[in-house]
Amino acid sequence: MRDPKPRTTWSVGRARRRDTYAAWMASAGWAQRRAAWLAEWDRRHPGRPPVCAACGGPWDPRRGDLHHRDYRRLGTETFTDLVPLHRACHDQLHELLERAARPPRTRRPQASDAALAHLRNTRRDRR
């Protein structure tokens, strides 16, 4: 879990939300949700293993992350709320999200999708 940016602090509400998030991520329920996500992937993409949504490399459920496009359904995430990412790609995605000046009314899922598109395009340009 990320710390606040240097020379900043979180509000009481933000700190509570982070505590709730940390508790969920350490829970057996989250492990079950990850397993359910993987089973749904297999159902939707038979015979195709998951890939990192940022770089396209093979995604290993034991070492890879599932990025939350949105936190509104934390604890009841849907398949499309979660995106498979390598740890390094996940870190880069959050760096982009934290640096970006989000236009007003841009919701987190759209911001995540835009950051993912940027990462994919950056990787494509390097080839």
C-alpha positions, -999 to +999 in steps of 0.1 A: +000+000+000+013+034-009+022+061+016+011+097+012+032+119-011+062+135+005+053+166+026+016+157+027-008+140+050-040+122+045-073+134+058-090+113+085-115+100+060-088+090+035-068+073+063-100+053+072-106+043+036-070+032+033-074+011+065-105-005+051-087-012+018-057-027+037-079-050+057-097-062+026-065-069+007-052-090+036-084-110+040-095-145+029-123-128+010-099-110-013-081-143-019-114-158-029-123-128-051-089-132-069-096-169-074-131-161-087-116-135-111-092-160-125-120-186-129-141-159-148-111-152-170-108-188-179-145-190-186-143-159-209-110-168-225-108-206-227-073-218-232-058-183-231-038-175-199-042-139-185-018-112-197-007-080-181-030-053-193-002-028-196+027-047-212+009-078-226+034-102-209+022-134-193+004-127-159+010-151-130-018-150-105+006-159-077+029-129-083+008-105-103-016-078-090-052-071-098-056-034-101-089-019-088-102+004-116-127+016-089-131+012-052-168+018-050-175-020-049-146-029-027-154-063-013-179-070-041-157-063-071-169-074-105-147-090-131-144-057-150-135-038-118-101-056-117-073-055-142-043-079-142-009-062-140+027-071-132+039-054-100+062-030-119+034-021-144+010-016-115+035+008-098+039+027-131+001+030-135-003+044-100+025+069-106+007+081-137-026+083-118-010+103-090+008+127-113-020+133-137-042+163-133-075+147-138-101+168-155-132+176-133-158+148-134-133+122-146-140+091-126-114+067-115-122+039-139-118+063-169-086+077-154-073+041-149-082+032-185-065+063-199-033+055-178-034+019-191-037+031-227-008+054-221+014+026-208+004+003-237+012+030-262+045+038-246+055+001-247+043-002-283+064+029-293+095+012-279+092-018-301 
